[in-house]
Amino acid sequence: MTGAALLDRLAPAGAVDAAGPGALAARAWLATHGLPDPKDEAWRYTPVDQIVARLHEVVGAAVLDGGRDDDVDLATVDALAGDHGGPRLVFVDGLYRPRLSGPGLVAAGVWCGNLADLPDRRAAQGAALPPPDELARFDGFEALNRAAGPDAAVVLVDAGVVAGAPVHVVHLATGHPHAAVGHPRTVVKVAEAAEVTVVETFAGIAPADAPARSRSADDAAPTGPVTNAATTIVIGPGARVTHHRVQAEAAGAVHVGHTRVVQAAGSHLRSVSVMAGAAVARHALDVGLHGPGARADLDGLYVPSGHQRHDTVVTVDHAASDCTSTQRFRGVIDDEARGSFGGHVIVRAGTTGTDADQSNRNLVLTRSAQADTRPWLEILADDVRCTHGATVGRLDDDALFYLRSRGIPHDEARAMLVRAFVDEIVATIEPASLRAVVSALTPGGAS
């Protein structure tokens, strides 16, 4: 689905050169395979045609005026993304903005910054290079990100180091008059027995004359910028990574994101992903447990309203023995929105001692809201403990009646029940500053 003209415009030769090693191979892959097709099973719930149509209308961020962040100040960044007390890297439409970034408090043995600023002493770690076989696992949007994104946030943690405050990577999509497609990329590599928390925030800056978000059919067609994000996290033996991903882009935006995690023996991933913004949003989380004793605990929340479309796709590959994974994803769908979840657990042949649990619960608040859920276990071994469950339902009428019988007005009682459902995920988020940001984005939270 990628014509030559579109490819040349989104990933021109100059952008490929600036993107560094691997970009040329990604462009060649994209030219051969193209972008995903609506018939692709993994994209069945995503309106791919709308995304591709929008790509034909927008301009690559790298070819626009480089001074676009002059109107973005630190107060705006704080308001959209919060300040969590550690180093913060800010990217605007996928391009690094050192003026808006700050080192914060960072432990010895932790390096974070833009790819272009990577010290020579770190180059040997191959900070931004994907594994040799990664291209074989790409989809078209990942390849486009690799080909057209000149900048990348890089977080490196040395062996045995415990990073203190979280590293915060902020990606802002602007309401530029020409609208832009940005290709933000984040690479996290954590060495043996190290620990770090990384927060990724994807937010949108609406133009001053943009209308407020409505719940009408005007929200159905994307009219804003496109964010095509890719994150790679490599966790060494015995290391621990907490990764929070918050998507809160402006109305009319398109967001396509992919997070790929590679875990070694005895490593632990704690992940929370939240989708609240954009007209069309998709996040794919792909976790590979490649060493014995690895563990991944994955939580997620999507809260589409109006005519938003939110799609979450999770794949956990138990490629080694004695690995554990948990999935706990919640959806709250309002108005005429649609929220979708697809969860795939793979247990490879020859492995033993696998423990996998998957849960997806959805709350639909109107008759016109739509929820899709597709749990999928692919078990190729015998010594396993795998469970999954999925529900789609309305608010509990008995619980609502009980609250109203205690004198609580209908709207307030309804909000209390929705908030309790949302807080199954939100209440577990640390630090507290991030929990407050997420709470404000989700139903029943502070305005």
Protein Blocks (a to p, Z undefined) as FASTA:
>chain_A
ZZfklmmmmmgfklmmmnoghklmmmmmmmmnopadfklmklmmpcfklmmmmmmmmccf
klmcfklmmmpcfklmmmmnopehiacdddeehiacfklgcfkjadehiacddfklpcfk
lmmnommlccfklmmmpcfklmmmmmmmmbdcdddddehiacfbdcdddddddfbfkopa
ddddddddddehiacdddddddddddfklccddfbfklmpccbdcddddddddddehiac
dddddddbdehiacdddddddddehiacddddddfehjbdcdddddddfbghiacddddd
dddehjbccddddddddfbghiacddddddddehjbccdddddddddehiahiacddddd
dddfbfkbccddddddddfbfbdcdddddddddddfklmmmmmmnopafklmmmmmmmmm
mmmmmmmpccfklmmmmmmmpghiaZZ
